[in-house]
Every structure is written in C-alpha cells, then in structure tokens.
Amino acid sequence: MKKFLYLFLFIASTPFAFAQECKLKGMVADENGIPVTDASVSIFDSKNEGKGFIFTSNVGEFEFKLPCGEKYDIEIEQPGFETYVENVDLKENVNKKIKLAKGKEISLKETIVKAQQAIKVKGDTIEFDADSFKVGNEEVLEDILKKLPGIEVQNGKVLYKGKEMKQVTVGGREVLGGNEKLLNKNLPSDAVSKIQLNTKFKSNPFASSLQEDDEQFSLNIELKDDMKRLAFGNVTLGGDADKHTDAQAKIFYFSEKTDATLINDFNTFGKQVFDLDDYVSFFGGYSEFNAEGSIYSLRGNSNNLNIMMKNDAPDMNTYNGAVHFGVEPNKKLKISGFGLLNTNNIRYNSRIENLYYNVDPTYTTVDEERNKENTLMAMSRLRLDYSPNDKGQIKYRLNFNYLNTDNEQSVDSYYNEQKNSFRNIYSDQKNYSLSQTLSYIRKVGRDHNIGFYLRHQYQKDTPDYTILSTSNPFSSSPIFKDLSEINHQFNINQNQNLTFNTIQFYTIFNYLLTNTSNLKLKAGTNFSTQNFDNKIYDYQTLLTDDKLISETRFDYNETFSDVTLTKKFGNFQTDLGAGVSFFNEKTKVYDGSETKRNETKILPHVNLQYKFNNATSINGSYKQDYSYPYTKDFNDSYTIQNYQAIFYGNRELRQALTHNASLNFQHLNSFTFFHLFASLNYTERENSIQTRSIMNRNYIKDANDSIIGVNPPYQFNTLINSDYKQKTYAGNFMIGKRFAKWYNVRFNGNISASDYYTISTNRVYENDILKEDKTQNVNNKNFTQTYNLENTFTFKKKLELKAGLNLNFSEYKSFVKQKFENWRPYADAAWSVTDKLLLQSDFSYRLQYINGVRKNEAKEWNASVRYNIAKKTYLSVIGGNLLGNNIIIENQLDNVNNSISTTTKNILGRYFIVNVRYKF
C-alpha cells in the first residue's frame, strides 16, 4: 500500500485546474489590405510577462488561447513596418483586424525595449536569458540548462526534442575539444548571459534547409560583456581531517581572436568528472563513419573497452586535467587544440550470491570479492577551419586517444556455504586510437554545393587477462582439463592483439531543383583491414592446440551510392531515396583457409515531416541497414571472456538486415512554457546476430552417489544468425509546463519491449563424466518502463523546492519469469537565505520489489552550506551520505547463466568536506 500512497501523493500534488480560455484571433495586413506573412506576434499580460508568441500564417492570421477576464498587450513586429501595440480586455472571444503602417528609419537611441523577456525567438534561434532562470543555487552552466523549457540534460549531454546537440560553442567557438559535458560542468554560471538554441543547425554552411540529412540542433553560449576580454574562473581547495580531498582550478579566457581554458579537478569522494561516454565521444570510432557517408556498420571494438568507473566506492581518487586553446589569426583561419588526462583509482569489496534455478537440485554459489580498478586516459584533438573565400571551406580534424585499464580482483568462492576455491584475476588493457578527417565543401552556382570527405582511423587494442586459481575453472573441457597445477594453483594467461585500419572517401552533391525540391547524390568507398591474434599460456607455456591458435585477418571493401529526392508541399516535406552498396570481403584464418564473399545490397529510406506551425511538427521515417560481424566474430578458436566463460566465433556468420521505423511528435511554446516531445520506434532484425550458450556444470559425488561439491560452472559462448526475427519496440515522452511563475512540472518516461530467441545448451557432468546434454531455443521477452515526475516550486528567486518520484518496472521472461520494481521518491531544496548564505539539501528513498516482495530499501541524504565570507571568496561545508549507509544491495536475473544474483557492495560512508572557493 505504501507504493500506491507515494504515487497518489505526488499526483495529487500536481494542480490540474485550468481557468476558462478565450480565443484571441486576428488578421494582419498592410495599409493596402494585403496580408502580412511571418510577422511576429507577442502577447504580454498586465505584469509584462510573455504569454504567447507566434508568426502570422501565409494569409496573415494568428490565434491564441488565453485565460479569460484579463488584459493583454498585443505586440506585432515585421521589418519594414512600424511596431504595432494594442491593449485588449479579453472578456470573451476576440477577432481583430490589424493594419500595419509603413516603417520609418529610426536611430538606435530611439528604440524602446518593452521588457527583458526570458525567451526570445529570432527566426530559427530560441534565445534564453540566463538571469531569468537563476535562483541563486547555480554553480555551473549545467545548472541553468536544466531549468530551460524543452531542454533536457543527461549526464552532462544537452538534448532537445530527444536529440543531442550537434555542436556546443561559446561565443561561436568550439572549446574543450567540443566536449559539451566538460563545458557544462565547468563553465561558471555567473559568466553566462544568453543561451542560444539553433533549431536548424547546418553542418554544411552552404546547404539550404532542404539539403540537410535530418533535423540538427546546436547551442551557443554568450558570455557577459565584462567576461569577454579577461581571464575568469575559480580555485577551490578543501577536504577533511582524515582522508578526503577536493581541489579544483578552472580558468577561462576569451578575447576577440583568442580563447583558452585550463581545468584541473582532483577529489576522493566520488565526484565523477569523466566517464565512458566522454571517452567514446572522443574516440573517433565507427560511429563517426556511420554519421556521414555510407552504411558502414562493421561491429567495432569500442564496445569492449574495459572501463569500470564507480562514484560510490569507499576508497577512490579521481583526477581530471584539460587544456584548450583557440586562435583566429585572420577571418579565414581558425585553429584550436585540446588535451585531456584522466585517472581513476578505485577500491571496494563486494559479495555476489547466485541461485542456479534451472538444475536439479538447485544450488547457491557465493563470491566474496576484493576489487582494485585503475584507469588512465589521455586524449588530444587538433582542429583547423579555413575558408579561402565565401564559396569554399576546408576542415581538418586530428584525434589521438590512449586508454589503459589495470584491474585486480581477489575472490573467495563458496558452494552451498562451503568454501571450494580461491582465485586472483588480473586484467590489463591498452587501447590506442588515431583518427583524422579532411573535408572540402564548395558552393556551386547560386544554390548548389558539393563536398569531398576523407576519413582515416587506426586503432590497436591489447587486452591481457590472467587467472591464478586453486581450481581449474574449465576442468570439464578436454582442451583445458590437463592444465598444470603447481603448489595447488593454476595459472592461465591470455594475450590478445586486435588492430583496425580503415580509410573512407566519399562525396555529396546537393542540387536544388526548385525552391521546394532538392536532389542529393552521395557516392564513396570504404577499405578496412582488421587483424586479430590471441595466445593462451599455461604457466608461461604456450598452448598449441588447434582450438587455441587464433590468427585471423579480415579485409573489407564497400563501394556505395545513394540518391535522395526532397520535395516540399506547403507544410509537408518528404525525403525519398535508396542506396546501393557493393560488398567485397575476405577472411583468412590461422590454418590458411580463406573465405570470400561478394554481395550487392539495395537499401531504401524515407522520411516524412509535417509542420503544423512553428511550434508543432510530426515526423516519420523508415530505413534499412546491415550489421556486419567483425574479425573476432569470425575467429572460431577459443578466447577467454572471463573466469566462467569461453568464446569462439563462427566462420559462417552473415550480416543482419535491420528495419528501422520511427514516429516523432514535437510541440514547444516558448512563451507559455509548455513542451511535449514523444517518439515511437520499431526495429526488426532478420538473421540477427545472437548468442548461443553452452553451460557446463560438473558435480563431485562420493561413493554413495551424494553430491559433495561442484566445480565452478563455466560456459561456452558463440554467435549465430538466428532463424527468428528480433523485434524491439520503444517509446519515450517528455512533458513540461509552467503553470505559474513559481510552479513548474515535468513528466517524462521511457517504455521498451523486446522479443528475441537464443539457443541454450545445458551439459551436466558427474565426476567429469557427461550425464546430460540438452539444447533448446529460448524465447526471451523484456518489458521495461521508466517514469519520472518532478515538481519545482520557486519563490521570489530565493527558495527552490523540488519533489519528484522515479519509477522503474521491468519484466523478464526466459526460463523463468521475473518482475522487478524500483520506487524512488526524492526531494531537493535550495534556499538563498541572504545574498551571502545558501543552504542546499537533497533526500531520496529507494525501494526494490521482486515479484511483489520487497527486497531492498535505502535512504540517502546530502546537505551543504555555502557562505560568501568575502567579496569573491566562498566557504562551503558539504555533508554526504549523512544517514551513514555503507552497503548497497542489487538484485537481477541472469538469463545466460540461468541464475538470480544478489550483489552486496560496500560504498562510501558518511563524509564531511570543508572547502574554500575563490572566484576571479
């Protein structure tokens, strides 16, 4: 009952009573009665607050729905005409006929600004006044962005209409290598003046609205005037009397032709400043090749990067250092560079209990783990932009990334509460990546343009894996059965070497047929070489069984072309096209055998869009593409995935055809602060690449045929093309509304369902003798729902209260059916008691249910006090995890191992930090 009480209280706290609305309609014409189109019409109430904004239609009409019984000012502006202002007493529906007078030239001094609007719409740009959204608790740019209507921030990434920004700049310049998270979490909020959202960003500067591939957005941050020609930032130093440290230095410099940034951040209490998403965004990997050009869709290796960042470990330290420079020697040339170094060192203990339910008898294993994880990342970026004239642009990008992860895990294993083994596992992975892009875009004639693109990427990945164990983890396998045992210990070491070398060239030509139609031609080619080598050692002795020799080379070439016709019919736009690709691939494995394939594929695509008005649109799309295996997937020799799993590839693996269909609806009224975004997606994969698992269990029996133990279970995993279609359904929405100046509500949700088949084989051994071998197709169905309701109350820009509820419902069906529920009511408060004193606190309560039974609960409370002790100096006291929770418990269903696991981890306990920050 408590669950439903939470839901009732939060829904009941949201007011849904609306005042009666009246229509305010009008038709705008010039002095001769000719309709004036695209004139901006703004509505202000008696408090001079914006209540509505729209452009007149192609017949000069406009319409608003507003609360009755109030007086409003209508303000109409159009270049070439005088500004029209009229006060209307809206007691009932009103229909106005308005004539605009011809404008006269006026000086800037004569211009009267009506009011400082929180939001302005300038053509395709929505401009937010930063100060209009501040309440005093904002530290960095991200804190302001989270309060803007229609804007969503997820892990430092800015989204609009559910899409990430294509570009984020400061004063029109790229800073910090284009990494928006670093900018959002470090740029001081008090330096920000305006935030400009471009809803029709064009990566091709010469393209018209008909010539861009899809809807793209960009964000530009304008600084306050007194910040544009001097260095600004802050320095922070703090800690406690025991083991915690908090040290930061953030320096920004912007001038007319030069900009520079320096960021240093070190802490020991889980403040995460860099993660896997940030590394991948700099990776220059296959996603970059996918973005423009071909259907290039080889399954790259970036998904295998072993980055385990945790922000709740009891013993950790994190350092992040970044430097950026930018210079414009002249109006034709822009040069910028960026470098970053990140380290993470984490220590924590955990306990994993697994109940294996798909065997008779069922049994339980427990692993008590001690974990050490160390990560070093370094990356750099060089960017050159050269525009020799107003008809051409040359761009060059160079990225270099380095990653090193060094992890150690010590494990005591128990079977039915009896200790049966001990192991140490070491992993050391080094990854290098060099990518570069050269492009030249030129305007052809008045309306056409052509672009030439050359991309290259080299990547090398060398993961090493070592197991030291008192038991042989793969004892039932004939190949590993006779491993050496020295001093009651087994030593298995694996060294891998994987390289990618890819080059791509393509061209795009846009030909504007008419003002409402465009023809886009795309053609290019890709060349890729991949090499995979794997060696496994038994106490430094190389194992030479045929199944353990891994030397695979994969050569791939794709030549492609694509034609897209874009046609606009009033508010309706359609993009119809098809691509043809010629594939050539050759696989050579360790025994010298080769496999060659040549194929031709035709891939249609269509995109339809209808704009009801400037605020509302609907978009539907359909496309086909292919997913190809990569080198390691073809290698049929054994490679060790982890202590309990061995992988081998499939030489006969083929590409998977994917059908993608989506429907998106967007509505944003910037003046009434109402926004609604919703999307539906459907994906169907034919011959989908799925996992086949072979689970091996070896029971130890005594002379009386009683089970006295079990060797650690292990499994073989491989890949197959499934005969069954894989189907995925997904939907998401975000609704936001400001009901009053002091109250705002936001409700968003994600819903997804999937239906696919895997093949599972269960092999049971008794004293190393095979007793059971059963294979079955397993239908896996997942249904997940996530919702978040958040109410924000702001009083006189002094007090901000947030109350919300986060819900997650998951249902899994495989061998068994499991239901998981997670409820998390939460509340945040920020109170600017005076201009110098700020109090902040947040509280959350987590509940987890499995099959309707409450399994876990946790409460979290944090608080801080900040005081301005001098003009530019601030003293803060921060208290984290004030309730002193030292462990966290998680439950999940493992369909691969047919088990239910319960993980208990020790986490960072209660801590207090005192720091001093100086702003300059």
N, C-alpha and C positions, 0 to 999 in steps of 0.2 A: 504493500500500500504506500510505502514511503516514496517509491519511484513515481507513482502517479500523482502524489501530493506535490512533488517538485515540479512536475510538468504543469499541473494546474496552477500553481502559484506564479510561475513565470508567464504563462499565457494570460492569466488574469491580470498581471501587472501591465500588460500592453493595452493601451486605450484604443478602442476601435470605433469610437463615436465620432462622427463627422458632421459638421454643420451643413445646412442645406446649401446647395450650389446654384448659382445663376450663370447664364451664358453671357459673355461679353464678346460680341461679334462686330466685325467691321469690314469695310472695303476701302482701300486706299487708292486714290487716283491723283493725277496731276491737275493743273488748272484747266486743261482741255478735256478732262474726264477720262483720259487714258489710264488704265490700271498700272500701278507702280509695283513691280515684282521685286522679290528679295529685299524688301525694306525690313529693317529690324524693328520689332515692336516689343517694348518692355513695359511691365506693369509693376508699380510700386504702391504699397499700402500707406496708411497715414503715418506710419513710423519710418517711412522712407526705406523700407526693406523690399528687396526684389521678390516678386511673387510669380513672375512668369516671363517667358521670353520665347519669341518665335519669329520666323521670317514669313513675309506675305507670300501667298501662292502665286501661280502663274496668271491668275486673274485678279491679283491684288487683295485677296481676302485673308482674314485671320480670325481665330476663335480661341477664347479662354474659358475655362470653367473655374469660378471663384466663389468663395463664401458670400452669400447674400447679406445685405444690410450694412455694407462697409463702403467707404470712399476710396477710390483708386486714382492714381495718375497714369495716364497712357502717354508713353514717350515713343515717338516714331522717328527713326533716322534713316536717311538714304543719301549717299553722295550726290551733290548737285541740287539738293533741296534743303530748305530750312528745317531745323528740328521742330517737330510738332509736339506740343504738350497740352493735355486736356485733363481736367479732373472730372470723374464720373461717380455719381452716387448710385451704387448698384443695389437698388431695392428689388429689381426684377430683371428679367432678360432684357438686354440692350443690344441694338443693332445700329452701328454708327456708319455714316458715310463721310469720309475724311478726304479733303483735298490738300495736297502739299504745295507750298509756294516755292517758286524757283529760289535757289540759294544765292547769297551774295558772298563775296570774298570777305573774310574776317581775319584779323590778326590773332595770334595765339593768346595774346593778353586778354582778348575779348571773349575767349572761350570760357564758359562756366561749367564746371564739373558738378553734376547734380548730387552725386553721393559716391562714397567709396564702396563699390559693390564687392561682395565676397567672391562672386563668379562673373566673369565676362566671357562672352562668346564673340570671337573675332574670326569670321569665316570658318575655317576648319580647325581653329585652335580654341580650346577652352582654357581660360586663364583663371587661376585661383589666387586670391590674395592671402598670403600665408598668415598675416597677423589676424585675419578674420576668423581663423580656425584654432588659434592658440589659446590655451587656458593657463599656461604657466608651468606645466609639468613636462614640456617638450625639451629633450636634450639634443636630439639629432634629427636629421631630415626625415627619417622613417616615422618618427612620432607625429609629424604633421601629415604625411601621406596617408596614414591610417585613418585620419579624420575627414578626408575628402570624399564627397559623394561619388559613387561609381568606381572609386579606386580601391583595389584590394592589394594587400601586402602579404606575401607568403615567403617566409624565410629570407626576407630581405629583397625578394624579387617583386617588382611592381606589375600588377595586372589590371587591364581594363577590358571589359567585356570578356573576361576569362582568358585573355591573351597577354603574353609577356610583352613588355616594351621592346621594340626593335632597336631602340637607341636611347640612351640617357646621357644628357650633356649638361654642362654648367656654362652658362653664357654662350651656348652654341658650340662648345668644345668638348671633346671626349677627354675624360680624366680617369685616372686609375685603371688604364687598360680597358675601359669600357665595362668594368665590373660594377654593376649597379649596387650590389649588396655592400661592397666596401664603401661606396659613396653614401648610401642610405644610412649606414650605421656609424658614420664618422663625421659627415659634414655637420657642423654646429647649426642648430635650428635657428638661433638668433641672427645668423648671417643671411637667411633666406628671405627674399622679398616676394617673388612671384613664382608660381609653378605653372608651366605652360604645357598642356597636353595637346599634341598634334594628332588629330584623328585620321589624317590622310598623309602619313609619312611616306616618302618615296625614297627607296634606296638608290634608285636611278634618278638623278636630278633632272633628266630631260624627258622623263616619262610623264604622260598625261594620266588622269585618273582611270582611263580605260586600259592602260598599258601595264599596270602593276598586277602581279600574280594574285594577291589577296589583300585583305584589309590589314594595314600595319599601323602601329602607333609608336610615337616617340614622346619623350618627356624632356623638357628643358627647364633648368633651374636658374632663375635670375637672382643675383645677389643684391643686397642693399648697396646703395651708391658708395657709402663710406667703407665698404669691404672690397671694392673692386681694384684698388691700387695700393694695397698694403698687405702685409702678412697678418693672418689671424689664425686663431685656433685655441688650444688649451693644453695644459700639462697637469697630470693627475698623479699623485703618489699616496699610497695608503697600504693598509694591512692590519694585522692584529699582533698580539704579543706572542703568538705561538708559531703558526706555520703558513699563514696566508699573506699573499702579496698582491697588490693591484697597482700597476704602473702603466701610464699612458702618456704619449706625446703625439699631438695631432697638429700639424702646421699646414696651412693652405696659403697660397699666394696667387693672385690673379692681377694681371695688368693688360694693357691694350694688345700686346703682342706676345706675352709670356705668361705661363702659369706653371706652378709646381706644387707638389703635395708630398708630405712626409708623414707616415703613420707608424707608430710603434705601440704595441699593446702586449703586456705580459700579465697573466693572472693565474691564480691557483685554486679558484673556486667555481669553475665551470662556465665562465662567460665565454661562449663559443664565438670566435671571430672568423673562422674559416671552416668549411666542411667539404664533403664530396661534391656537392652541386657546384661549388665555386671552382673546384679543380676541373671538373668536366667542362664548365663554361669556357675555360681557357685551353681546353685540351686540343682544339683544332682537329677533332676526330672526324669520324664518318658522318656525324650529324651535320657537319658543315658541308660535306659533299652532297648530302641529301637536300639541303636547303635550297640550293640553286643548281640547275643543270639537269642531270639525268635522274633516273630512278635508282641510282646507286644504292644498294641496300644489302651489301655484304654484312654479316653479323660481326661487327668489330669486337675488339678485345677490351674496350674501355669498361665494359660491364664487369670485368673480372678484377678490377682494381681492388686491392685488399686494404681499404681504408675503414678503420673502426674508431670513429670519434664518438666519445661519450661526454656529456656535460654534467654527469651526476656521480662520477666516481669519487671515492673518499680520498684518493691521493692522485693528484694530477697537476700539471702545469702546461700552460699554452702560451706560445709567443707568436705574434704576427707582425711582420715588418714590411712596409710597402713604400715605394718611392715612385713618383711620377714627374715627368717634365713635358712641357709643350711649348713650342715656339712657332711663330709665324714671321719668317724673315721678310716676306712680302705678301701681297694679296693673292699670289698664285700658289704659294707653297705653305703647307702645314706639316710639321714634324712633331711626333710625340713618342715618348718611350715610357715603359713601365717595368718595374721589377718587384718581386714579392718573395719573401721567405717565411715559411710557417713550420713550427714544430709543435708536436703534441706528445706528452709522456703521461701515461695513464696506468694506474694500478688499482685493481679491485678483485674481490672474491665473489664467487657465485656457486650456487648449488642447483643442479638440474636433475629433476626426478622424472623418469619416463615410465609410463604404464603401457606395456605392449598388450593390446586387446585382441589382436587377430590371430592368436595362437592358443593352443590348449596344452597345458594350463597357461593362463596369463601370468606374467611376472613383471617385476619392477626393477629398474636399474637406477642407481644414483651416482652422479658425477660431482665430486666436490673440487672446484676449480680455483686456482690462483693465477690471475692473468696480469701480464705485463705487455703493454702496447706502446710502441714508439713510432712516430711518423715524422718524416722530414719532406717538405715540399718546397720546390723552388721553381719559379717561372718568370718569364720575361716576354715583353712584346714591343715591337717597333712598328710604327705606323707612319706612312708617307702619303700625303694627298697633294697632287699637283694638277692645277688647272691652267694649261698654257693659254687658253682663250675661253670665251663664253660658249664654245661649241664642243669642248672636249674635257675629259677628266681622267687622270691616271691615279690608281691607288695601288699601294703595296703594303702587305701585312706579313710580319715575320713573328712566329710564336715558338718559344722553346720552353719545354716543361720537363721537370725531373721529380720523380717520386720514389721515396724509399720507405718501406714499412718493415719494421723488425718486431715481431711478436713472439712471446714465450708463454706457454700455458703448462702448468703442473696440475695433474688430475689424479685423485684417488677414486677408484671405481668400486661400486658395491652391487652385488646381486642379491636381491631379497634380504637386504640388511647385512650381508656378509661381504667383507672386502675381498675382491678377487684379482685386482691388478692396480698397478701404478704406472703412469706414463708422463713424459715430458714431450711437448710438441713445440718445435721451433719453425717459424716461417720468416723468410727474408725475401722481399720482392723489390726489385729495382725496375723502374719504368722510365724510358726516355722518349720524348716526342718532339719532332721538329716539323712545323708546318708553315707554308708560305703561300700567299695568294697575290697574283698580279692581274690587274684588270684595266681595261681601257674602254671608256664609254664615249661615244661621239654622237652629236646631233647631226642628222642627215636631212637636209632641206629644212622646211619650217616645222613639220610635225612628226618626223620620223627619227628613230635613233637606233644605233647598233652597239652592242657590247661584246668584247672579247675577254675571256676569263681563262686564266691558267692557274691551276692549283697543284700543290705537291705536298705529300706528307710521308714522313719516315717515322716509324715507331719501333722500339725494341723493348721487350718485356722479358725479365729473367727472374721468375719466382722459384725459390728454393724451399724445400719442405723436408723436415727431419722429425722422425718419431723414435723416441727412446722409451721402451715399454717392457714391463715384466711379463707380458703375454704377447703372443703373436696375433695382431689384430685380424689377419687374413688366413688363419690356420686351416680353414676348410678348403682354401683354394690350392689346387695341385701345384701351381707355379710358386706360391709363397709358403707352401707347407714346410719346406725344409730350410727355412732361414736359420742363420747361425744364432745360437744362444750362448752368450759369454757372460759369466757371473750373473746368471739368471736374468739377463737383459737382452732384448732385441734392439737392433739399430738399423733403421731404414732411412735412406736419404734419397731425395729426388731433386734433380736439377733440370729446369726447363729453359728453353730459349725460343722466343717467338718474335719474328720480325715482320713488319708490314712496310711495303714501299709502293706508294700509289701516286699516279700522276693523272690529271684530268684537264682536258681542254674543251671548251665549248663556246658557242656564240649565240647571242639572242638578238633578233632583229624585230623591231616594232614598226609596223606600217599603218598609219592612221588613214583608213579608207575614207571615212567621213567624220563629222563631228560626233557621231553616235556609234561608230563601228571601228574596230581595230583588228588587225591580223598580226599575230605573233608567231614567229618561226624560231625554233630552237634546234640546234644540232651540235653534236660533240662526241667525244670518245674518252673512255677510261682505260687505264692499264694498271693492273695491280699484281704484285708478286708477294706471296706470303710463304714463310718458311717456319716449320715447327720441328723442334728437336727435344727429345726427352730421354733422360737417363736415370735409372734407379740402381742404387747401390745397397749391398748388404755388408755392413761394416767395411766400407770403402772398397768393396769388391764389386765391380760392375756386373750386373745380372744380364745375361746374354740370351735368354730365352726369346724365341721369335715374337712372342706376345709382348715383350718388354722393350723391343727395339722400335724407336719412334723417330723416323726421319721423313717428313712429308713436305713437299713443295706444291704450291697451288698457284697457277698462273691464270689470270682472268682478264678478259677484254670485253668491253661493251661499246658498241657504236650505236648512237641513238639519234632520233629526230622527233620533233613534236610540233604540231600545228594547233593553234588556239584562235578561234574567232570570237571576239567580244562584240556584242550588239546591245545597244541601249534603246528601250522603248519607253519614253517618259520616265517614270519612277522604277521601271523594271529593267534589270540588266542580266544578260545571260552570257556565260562563257562555255563554249563547246569546243572540245578538242580531243585529239588522240595522239598517242606516241607509238613509235615502232622502235624496237631495240633488237640488235643482233648480238647474241652472246657467244663467246668462244671461251672455253675453259679447259684446263689440263691439270690433272692431279697425278703426281708421281710419288710413290711411297717407298719405304725402306727396301723392299725386295726388288726394286727396279721396274715394277709394273706401272703402266700409265693408263689413265682413263681420260678420254677426250669427249667433249660434247659441244655441239653447235646447235643453237636454237634461235628462233625468231619469235618475238612476242609483240602483240599489239595491245596497248593499254588505253582505254577510253577514259575521259574525265569530263565532268560537267559541273558548273557552279551557277546557281540562280540566286538573284538578290532582288528584293523589292523594298523600296524606301517609302513608307507611308508619309513621313515628313522628316525634318532634320533630326528629330529626337527618336524616331521609331523605325526599325527595319527588321526584316526577316531574311534569312539566308539558308539555302540548302545546297548540298554538294554530294557528289559521288565520284569515286576514283578507284582504280585498280593499281596494285603494285605487287612486286615479288620480293620475298625474303629468301636470301641465299645462305647456305651454310658457309662457314669459313674453315680454314685449314685444319684446325684441331678437331672439327666435327667429322672430317673425313678419315682421320687417323684412327685405325682400328686396333692400335696397340694400347696396352694398359697405362693409365696415368692415375696417380693417387690424388683424389679430390680432398679427402680429409681422413681422419683416423678410422672412420667407419664406411668409407665409400671409395670405389674404384670406377673410373670412367674409361670407356673405349668408344671410338667413333664408328661411323658407318659409311663405307665407301659408296654405297648405293643411294645415299641421301640426296634428295632432289629439292628444288625450290618450292616454296609455298606461295600460292596465289591468295592475295588478300583483297577483299571487297570492303571499302570504307564508305559509309553514308552518314551524313550529319545534317542536323537542322538546328539553327540558332536564331534566337529572338532577342532583340536589344531595345530597351527604351530608357532614355535618360532625359529628364527635365531638370536642367541645372539650376533653375530658379525656384522651383517648388521642392528641390532636394529629394526627388523621387527617382529611383532607378530600379530597373528589373532586367536581369540577364538570365536567359535559360538556354540550355542546349541539350540535344539528344544525339547519341552516337550509336551506330551499329557497325560491328566488324565481324566479318565471316572469313575464315581461312580454310582453303581447300588444300589437302595434303599438308596440313600443318605439322610443323616440326615439334614433336612431343618426346617426353622421356619414357623409356622403358626401364623398369627397375626390377632387379633380381635380389630379393632379400635372403640372406643366408644366416641360419641360426644353428649352433652346434651345442647340444645338451650333453653334459657329462653325467653318466649314470654309474652307479655302483653295481656290485654283483647281484643285488636284489632288484635290479632294474628301477631303482629310485633315482630321481634327479637330485644330484648333489651340487650342481653348478651349471653355469652356462658361459661359454666364451663370448666376448663382446660381439654382438651382431654386426655384420657388415653387409654391404650391398654392392652390386654391380649396376652402373647406370650407363645407358646408351641412348642414342637418338633414333627416332623412326619417323617416317611420314605416315601420319595417322590416316586410316580409311574413313574416319568420322570427321565431320566438319566441326571446327571450333568456333563457337559463337559467343560474342561479348556484347552486352548491352550496357550503356552508360548514360547517365543524365546528371546535370548539375544546374543549380539556380542560385541567384543572389538577389535579394530584395532589400531595398533600403528606403527609408522615408524619415524626413524630419517633420514631425507633427507640430512642433513649436520650436522657438529659438532655443529652448532649454532641454528639448527631448528629441532623441533620435533612436530609431530601432533598425537593426539589420538582421536579416534571417537568410541563411544560406545552407545548402545541402548538396550532397553527392550520393548518387544511387548507382550501383553497378551490379551486374549479374553475368556469370559466365557458365558455359556448358561445354565440356570437352572430355575426351577419353584418353586414358593412359593404359599401359599394359604393365601388370604387376605379376611377378613370379615369386612364390614363396617356397624356399627349399629348407627342409628341416633335416639336420644331421643328429645322429646319436653316436657319441664317441667316434666322430669323423666318418661315420657311415651314413650315406644318404638314405633317408627313410620316407621323405615326401617331396614331391616336385609338382606344384600346382600353379598353373598360369590362368589369368583371367583378365578380360577387358574391364576396366574400372571407369564408370561414369562419374566424373567429378563436377559437382554443381556448387557454385558460390553465389551468395546474395548478400550484399553489404550496403548499409545505409548509414550516412553520417549527416548530422544536422547540428547547426549552431544558431541559437537565438541570443542576441545581445542587445540590451537596452542601455543607452547612455544618457545621463542627466547632467546638464551643465548649468551652473548657477552663477551668473554675473562674472563669468570668466575667472572665478576663484575656486570653485569646487566642481570636480568632475567625478561622477559615480558611474560605475559600470556593473551591471548584473546580468549574468548570462547562464545558459545551460547548453552543454555539449553532449550529444548523444551519439552512440555508435552501436548498431545492431548488425551482427554477422551470423550467417547461417551457412554451414558447410555440410555437404553430403558426399560421402565417398563410401568407404567400407562401413562407416557409421555416420550418424547424423549428430551434429553438434550445433548448439546455439550459444553465442556469446553476446552479452550486453554490457556496455560501459556507459555509466552516467557520471557527468562531471558538472555540477553547478559551481559557479565561480563568481567572484566579486572583486572589483578593483576600485580604489579610491585615491584621488589626488586632491589635496587641499592647499591652496596658496593662502596661508593664514595672514601673512603680510607680504609686502613686496620682497622681503628678505627670507621668509620662512616657508618651506614647502614640506608637507607631510604626505607620504605615499604608502599604500599597503595593498596587498592582494591576498586572496584566500581562495582555495579550491578544495573540493571534497570529491574523491573518486570512489566509485562503486563498480565492482565487476561481478556479473552473474554468468554462470554456465548452466545451460539447460534449466533456467529458472531458479537456481540455487545460488545464493550469494557466497562468493568465494573470497573476495578481497575487498578491502577498503583502505583508503589512505587520505589523510588531510595534510594540506600544505599551506603555510602562512609565511609571508615575507613582508618586511616593512623597512622604511628608510626615512631619515630626517635630513634635510639639507638647509643650511643657513648661510646667508651671504654675510660673512664676517668683515669683509672689506669691499671696496668698490668692485674689484674684479676677482675676488677670492671667495671660494665656497668651501664650507666644511660639511661633510656628509658622514652619517653613521648608518650603516646598512646591516640589517639582520636577515639572514637567510635560513630557511627551514627551522623556523622558531619553535615548531612543535617537536623537533628532535627525532624525526623519522630516520632510521638508519638502514632500513631494508625496503626493497620493493619486490612485489611478487607478481609474476605474469604467467598466464596460462594460455596454451594454444594447442591446436590439433595439427599433427604431422601426418599428412596423407601418404607421404613417401615411405616413412618408417612404420606406418600403422600404429601410431602411439599418441598418447596425450601427455604433454610435457608441462611441468610446473617449474619455473625458473625463479629462484630467490637470489637477489643480488644485494650486496651491501653498498650503500650510497653515501654521498656527502652528508654528514650530520649537521647539527646546528652550528652556525658560524656568525661572527660579527666582524665587520670591516669598518675602519675609520679612514677616510681619505680627504685630502685637500686638493682642490682643483683651482688652477689659476687660468683665467681667460684673458686673451690679449687680442 
